[in-house]
Amino acid sequence: MNVYVIGLLWVAGAVVVSSGLMIAIRRIFSEEHRHASDEAANRVFTIVAGLEAVLAAFVLIDVFSAVDTARTNSLQEADSLVAVYWDADLLPAPARDQIQKLVHEYTNTVVNQEWPAMRAEKPVAETGKEQLDQIHDAIAAVVPSTAAMEDRQTQVANDLTTVYSDRQQRLDAAATRVNSIVWLALIVGGALSVGLTCLFGGTKLRTHIIVAGTLAGTLAVLLYATYQLQNPFGGAVQVSPEAFSSALSQFS
């Protein structure tokens, strides 16, 4: 189902639930009783809703930043792979051919094996790590005959170190989720915020439903956006392997 349709269903569900809660509370508590608790409910609502807004905003900004970071790291990893491939071109055979062959294989592994696993929130196999280790061994096995070749060997090794680092950050990002305790705080805080609005008195039922429904819908949107963004490689905003596919097209 389309991600936007699901989002609308989240909002609609929150509005329906808040409206039902509003009607139920109005039937249970008289307007006079609700009027009497206005001041206390308003004070508690100010604290609870304020904390909920701060927490929801902080978490949403954090996961959005994580998506941008994951995208940047993926681009850097792909760029470093291209650098390893072409810098190895000046190394002697057979090391040159072995390194370029392994870089090509590793890039294929990232696109066709690691990315689908990250998108599906499944463990990533060690195949890619083993291929990088083989590239490292091939670089280390080169015995440079000139200073220029030694400099190129060092450059290739440095580029590979960057690939290792960016790959680890990519895998860490794929395995990181919003903590269950944070989710509990977000959901409970949102429910309390909406519930407290139902305790206010003096407002016509239709107006009261609109107020509570607007708050519930807004919180539902924030929670849904957080849920979709918590996996940078899945959900609504996906970091694609396009950079690695582009790198493959550069390898001859």
Secondary structure, 3 states (H helix, E strand, C coil): CCHHHHHHHHHHHHHHHHHHHHHHHHHHCCHHHHHHCHHHHHHHHHHHHHHHHHHHHHHHHHHHHHHHHHHHHHHHHHHHHHHHHHHHHHCCCCHHHHHHHHHHHHHHHHHHHHHHHHHCCCCCCCHHHHHHHHHHHHHHCCCCCCHHHHHHHHHHHHHHHHHHHHHHHHHHHHHCCCCHHHHHHHHHHHHHHHHHHCCCCCCCHHHHHHHHHHHHHHHHHHHHHHHHHCCCCCCCCCCCCHHHHHHHHHCC
